[in-house]
């Protein structure tokens, strides 16, 4: 039996989307206990550890969606960047994933925070590039020749923006909990943690709607 490359890519794309959406829901639910001052600090840190372990799958999914989408787009004839470009693209994204996982394994250390900041810095390049390419394609019909694909690229860039904000919040968890270990019950620190998580939960609702819309565009190709 022959399995087409595009079918394998589609399967991986679905898996990445599922882990992205499901992972964000898991972190959302866990955050209630992280911000609960009635729990002991050790118990809250255990919930934070659970959130990080869930979130790494969501981070992996959101990164993988881009190279998978680019590769599938070439196969669909939406753009002309194939061959050697795809090889170097996959190598670049493999390096990005390696960085993300390295930051995860070192998450409780200063090194982990530095690696996370580098991970975030990559998004400062990727996000504007997606917006420029998507909007330019809407206006000119190139390099992306289908409007649904261009819309998906722009919306994915917006989701990366929201995800970046959520990454900031999770990175702050580590520094806040370090401070709480030195100043247990500090009201200012507790208020900062609760405030950031309220913002994060609000962003999460927009995130889920955006993820679902991105999926809809890819599945239906409405225009």
Steps between C-alpha positions, in 0.01 A plus 500: 500500500633842403456789745531843340734756655220756522285259701780449753554876526125554550497239777794667675335840454184373672702353787692826545173696508349260756801525731503878462132544586484226763824608666382858538180376666703292744720793599190720536342260749822447695552875540211520750701302754824683421337830597318361806664654810308259728724216379851450629784628284627147440158386381469799269844429358392143427207637300740735323720203410194323357415809296849512354487133407169552322611823337809355334272290276300811409823687424619213285170492314488872428857500364447189285185644341702756305745271315224246446277771355776633275582151373132421437455836330773415252339164427169679440663749263428797726863615477811403307748448784589132491811287456806635680293768671291236677812313613653810660162599641463168681855525635429850632181390671672192644753737660216716634331194653830391655531844660142483631553159656836605647326795667237258635758263651684794661181686597581541870841655434639833380614318184143392437377858526770617256411225252133590531582861417687386188197289407284810539743709294459262204130587501588869464633406155243238405187699593571816293610280209169315505300823508699656216483190278130442568387859446724546195356183349147632551595816314702349215412129479860395568701330640190329644252450219190403703320749724393235752864402548609862535224558757613193691858629506390838639274341760774257602730800549237657726478177699878506542464853645249379757710194569800726558303690763412172671867396483592823684254413774633147540858626510401740777365208703853378560628836623190567714518161668869551569411827673213337691743237631694784660191703603218251565156657480627833366182687402659693214641186340170316540316792344742508207458127441120521516492804268717336235296181509175697458648660189621161379155345537346783300756449226433126505137546391610706199770242436254210478272689263798589282633144498156366401472761222847415369399134489175590322683690226733208435219245498246689284714736285197735473650763268 
